[in-house]
Amino acid sequence: MLKLSKNSVLFLLLFSASYASAAELEKLNVVYSSIAAASVSTWVPKEAGIYKKYGLDVNLIYVAGSQAITTLISGDAQIAQGSGAAAILARLSGSEVKIIGDIINVIPMSLVTTPDISRPEDLRGKTFGVSRFGSLTDLGLRKAVSEMGLDPNRDIKMIQTGGVPENLLFMQQGVIKGALISSPTLEKAKELGYRELVNLANINYRYPGTALVATDAFIKNRAATLNRFLKATIEGIKYAKTNPDFTVKVLGQYTRTDDKKLLESAFRSYVLGYIRDVPTVAANEIENAFEDIASRNPRAKSADQRAFYDTAPLDQLAKEGFLKQLNLR
């Protein structure tokens, strides 16, 4: 019989415990649609180990714009953080996805243009960039142009760039005259001399700007997993807001930015200003999205809006007393 030393036995016990702990973690693919401060609600729980605390081995996947919802529908991810409007458009087209949370219920972006554009009339006939058609940058750009009294379908041209950082790059290359841009790219654009024409977060408009989205099947069949994910998300948001140094570091890591001034500005404006403590879904936010979508998609006019979102998963957290534990209710 093979005899093991005390140190060998201790090593095997520790290894076995570590292996068992890792094996117990449930794997989950989560896709996020923007390399911007809005994605802190997925980045921080990952980097701070909060997903693991709730028994989840989360693999974060970046897919720009409305393609994030496509990734969810394909089955390559179980949860998506992306445009609520993109989720609504997907369900209108027959995909069984629902909004389960609103991380940011404003459009946390600004219409940024080249310096020669200073008034609404200057936008006419110009080309502007969106990350993807149907994404938040697309719908937000249309809203911004409408707010200035112009018709986005007739008065401007739009092309796809691939993402928010790419919006700025296309402006620098002279391909477009403007685009919707969010932090920390927004701060960089201002430093480069581009003009912030409209800050959409400042208008009185509530909208599922950055939403959490899941399929009907996942909500029904993996309710316990979704419950743990939402707990990790909310605890991660609180951690992000109360640990600025850590959050700024994570922002820099994911946006590949080392300008601390820009990152701290993004933390103040987005993390503290826009990201909500509890990402509840409200009927008026969904109504606003439908009103905007209906101008281009006739099916939105007769759709049952209640079928496009589900408040039950977050309501369950309140019933369990989880929000009170975090002093959020």
C-alpha positions in Angstrom: 0.0 0.0 0.0 1.3 3.4 -0.9 1.9 5.7 2.1 1.6 9.4 1.8 3.3 12.0 3.9 1.2 14.5 5.9 2.2 17.3 3.4 1.0 15.1 0.5 -2.3 14.4 2.2 -2.8 18.1 2.9 -2.1 19.0 -0.7 -4.5 16.4 -2.0 -7.2 17.6 0.4 -6.7 21.2 -0.7 -6.6 20.3 -4.3 -9.8 18.2 -4.0 -11.6 21.0 -2.2 -10.5 23.6 -4.8 -11.5 21.3 -7.7 -14.9 20.5 -6.1 -15.5 24.3 -5.6 -14.7 25.0 -9.2 -16.8 22.2 -10.4 -19.8 23.5 -8.5 -19.8 26.8 -10.4 -22.4 27.0 -13.1 -21.2 28.2 -16.5 -22.9 31.1 -18.0 -22.2 33.1 -21.2 -23.1 36.8 -20.9 -22.8 39.1 -23.9 -22.4 42.9 -23.6 -22.9 45.3 -26.5 -20.7 48.3 -25.8 -17.2 49.1 -24.8 -18.3 51.9 -22.6 -18.9 52.7 -18.9 -22.5 51.4 -19.3 -21.0 47.8 -19.3 -19.6 48.3 -15.8 -22.6 46.3 -14.4 -21.1 43.2 -16.1 -17.4 44.0 -15.9 -17.2 44.7 -12.1 -19.1 41.6 -10.9 -16.7 39.5 -13.1 -13.4 41.2 -11.9 -14.5 41.5 -8.3 -15.4 37.8 -8.0 -19.0 38.5 -7.3 -20.4 36.1 -9.9 -18.3 33.3 -8.3 -19.7 34.3 -4.9 -23.1 33.4 -6.3 -22.0 30.1 -7.9 -21.5 31.4 -11.4 -18.6 30.9 -13.8 -19.4 33.8 -16.1 -17.8 34.1 -19.5 -18.2 37.7 -20.8 -18.5 38.1 -24.6 -18.3 41.4 -26.4 -20.5 41.8 -29.5 -21.2 45.3 -30.8 -24.6 46.9 -30.9 -27.8 45.0 -31.8 -25.7 41.9 -32.7 -25.6 41.1 -29.0 -29.3 40.2 -29.1 -28.6 38.0 -32.2 -25.9 36.2 -30.1 -28.4 35.6 -27.4 -31.0 34.3 -29.8 -28.5 31.9 -31.4 -27.9 30.2 -28.0 -24.2 31.3 -27.8 -25.1 33.3 -24.7 -27.8 33.0 -22.0 -28.1 36.6 -21.0 -27.4 39.8 -22.9 -26.7 43.3 -21.8 -27.6 45.6 -24.7 -30.2 47.9 -26.2 -33.7 47.4 -25.0 -35.0 48.6 -28.3 -32.9 45.9 -30.1 -34.6 43.3 -27.9 -38.1 44.7 -28.7 -37.2 44.6 -32.5 -36.1 41.0 -32.1 -39.3 39.9 -30.5 -41.4 41.8 -33.1 -39.5 39.6 -35.6 -40.5 36.4 -33.8 -37.7 35.8 -31.4 -38.7 34.8 -27.9 -36.6 37.3 -25.9 -37.7 39.6 -23.0 -36.3 42.5 -21.1 -35.7 41.6 -17.5 -34.0 44.7 -16.3 -33.1 48.3 -17.2 -29.5 49.1 -16.1 -29.7 52.6 -17.6 -33.2 54.1 -18.3 -32.0 57.1 -20.2 -30.0 57.3 -23.4 -26.5 57.9 -21.8 -25.0 59.3 -25.0 -24.3 62.6 -26.7 -24.5 63.6 -30.3 -21.0 64.6 -31.1 -20.1 66.4 -34.3 -17.2 68.0 -36.1 -16.5 71.6 -35.0 -18.1 73.1 -38.2 -21.6 71.8 -37.1 -23.1 74.1 -34.6 -26.9 74.3 -35.3 -29.6 71.9 -36.5 -29.5 73.1 -40.1 -25.9 72.1 -40.4 -26.9 68.4 -40.1 -28.9 68.3 -43.3 -27.4 66.0 -45.9 -24.5 65.0 -43.7 -23.5 61.4 -43.0 -23.5 60.1 -39.4 -22.3 56.9 -37.8 -24.1 54.2 -35.8 -22.6 51.1 -34.3 -25.3 48.9 -35.9 -28.7 49.6 -37.4 -31.3 48.9 -34.7 -28.8 49.5 -31.9 -29.0 52.2 -29.2 -26.6 54.5 -31.1 -29.0 54.2 -34.1 -32.2 54.8 -32.2 -30.6 57.5 -30.0 -29.3 59.3 -33.1 -32.8 59.4 -34.5 -34.1 60.8 -31.2 -31.4 63.5 -31.1 -32.1 64.6 -34.7 -35.9 64.6 -34.0 -35.3 66.7 -30.9 -33.7 69.3 -33.1 -36.7 69.5 -35.4 -35.3 67.4 -38.3 -36.5 64.2 -39.8 -33.8 61.5 -39.4 -35.2 59.4 -42.3 -34.9 62.3 -44.8 -32.5 64.9 -43.5 -29.4 62.8 -42.7 -27.6 59.7 -43.9 -26.4 56.9 -41.7 -23.7 54.2 -42.0 -22.6 51.4 -39.6 -19.2 51.7 -38.0 -19.1 48.7 -35.6 -19.0 50.4 -32.2 -18.7 53.5 -30.1 -14.9 53.8 -30.3 -15.2 53.3 -34.1 -17.7 56.2 -34.2 -14.9 58.5 -33.1 -12.4 56.9 -35.4 -14.6 57.4 -38.4 -15.0 61.0 -37.4 -11.3 61.4 -37.2 -10.9 59.9 -40.7 -13.5 62.3 -42.1 -15.9 59.5 -43.1 -18.8 60.9 -40.9 -19.7 64.3 -39.5 -21.0 63.0 -36.2 -22.3 60.1 -34.1 -23.7 59.2 -30.7 -20.8 58.7 -28.3 -20.6 57.6 -24.7 -18.0 57.7 -22.0 -15.1 57.3 -21.8 -14.9 57.9 -25.6 -17.0 61.0 -25.1 -14.4 62.7 -22.9 -11.7 61.8 -25.4 -13.7 63.3 -28.3 -14.2 66.6 -26.4 -10.4 66.8 -25.7 -9.8 66.3 -29.4 -12.0 69.4 -30.2 -15.2 67.7 -31.3 -18.5 69.4 -30.4 -21.1 67.9 -28.0 -24.3 69.0 -29.7 -26.9 67.2 -27.6 -26.7 65.2 -24.4 -29.6 62.8 -24.6 -29.4 61.9 -20.9 -30.5 65.5 -20.1 -33.8 65.4 -21.9 -36.9 64.3 -20.0 -37.1 60.9 -21.6 -37.1 57.4 -20.0 -36.1 54.6 -22.2 -34.6 51.0 -21.9 -31.2 52.3 -23.0 -29.1 49.6 -21.5 -31.1 46.5 -20.7 -30.7 43.0 -19.4 -32.3 40.5 -21.8 -32.9 36.8 -21.7 -35.0 34.2 -23.7 -38.4 33.0 -22.5 -37.0 29.5 -22.1 -34.1 30.6 -19.9 -36.4 32.7 -17.7 -38.8 29.8 -17.2 -36.3 26.8 -17.0 -33.4 28.4 -15.2 -35.1 30.7 -12.8 -32.7 29.9 -9.9 -29.7 30.7 -12.1 -31.2 34.0 -13.2 -32.0 34.8 -9.6 -28.3 34.4 -8.7 -27.2 36.4 -11.7 -29.4 39.3 -10.8 -28.2 39.2 -7.2 -24.6 39.3 -8.5 -25.4 42.1 -10.9 -27.0 44.3 -8.2 -24.3 43.6 -5.6 -21.8 44.3 -8.4 -23.3 47.7 -9.1 -23.2 48.6 -5.4 -19.6 47.5 -5.3 -18.7 49.5 -8.4 -20.2 52.7 -6.9 -18.6 52.4 -3.5 -15.1 51.3 -4.8 -14.2 54.0 -7.3 -10.5 53.1 -7.5 -11.3 49.5 -8.4 -14.0 50.6 -10.8 -11.8 53.1 -12.6 -9.1 50.4 -12.9 -11.7 48.0 -14.5 -12.9 50.7 -16.8 -9.4 51.3 -18.0 -8.8 47.6 -18.5 -11.9 46.9 -20.7 -11.7 50.2 -22.6 -8.0 50.0 -23.0 -7.6 53.5 -21.7 -4.9 54.7 -19.3 -6.0 58.3 -19.1 -7.1 58.5 -15.5 -8.8 61.9 -15.9 -11.1 60.5 -18.6 -11.8 57.3 -16.6 -12.7 59.2 -13.5 -15.0 61.5 -15.4 -16.7 58.4 -16.9 -17.1 57.0 -13.4 -18.7 60.1 -12.1 -21.1 60.6 -15.1 -22.0 57.0 -15.9 -21.4 54.8 -12.9 -22.7 57.3 -10.3 -25.0 59.3 -12.5 -26.7 56.8 -15.0 -26.4 53.2 -13.8 -29.3 52.5 -11.5 -28.9 50.8 -8.1 -31.8 48.4 -8.9 -32.5 47.8 -12.6 -36.3 47.6 -12.5 -38.3 47.7 -15.7 -41.1 50.3 -16.0 -44.1 50.3 -18.4 -43.5 53.9 -19.5 -40.0 53.1 -20.6 -41.2 50.3 -22.8 -44.0 52.5 -24.1 -41.5 55.1 -25.2 -39.4 52.5 -27.0 -42.5 51.3 -28.8 -43.5 54.8 -29.8 -40.1 55.3 -31.3 -40.0 51.9 -33.1 -43.6 52.1 -34.4 -42.5 55.0 -36.7 -40.5 52.5 -38.7 -42.1 49.1 -37.8 -45.9 48.9 -38.2 -46.0 45.7 -36.1 -45.2 47.7 -33.0 -48.5 49.5 -33.2 -50.6 46.5 -32.5 -48.2 44.4 -30.3 -49.0 43.6 -26.7 -46.2 45.5 -24.9 -46.6 43.5 -21.7 -45.2 40.4 -23.6 -41.9 42.2 -24.2 -40.7 42.4 -20.6 -40.8 40.5 -17.4 -40.6 42.1 -13.9 -41.0 38.8 -12.0 -37.3 37.9 -11.6 -36.5 41.2 -10.0 -39.7 41.2 -8.0 -38.6 37.9 -6.5 -35.4 39.5 -5.2 -37.5 42.1 -3.3 -39.7 39.3 -1.9 -36.7 37.4 -0.6 -35.5 40.5 1.2 -32.3 40.7 -0.9 -32.6 44.4 -1.6 -33.1 45.2 2.0 -29.9 43.3 2.8 -28.0 45.6 0.6 -29.9 48.7 2.0 -31.5 49.4 -1.4 -35.1 49.2 -0.3 
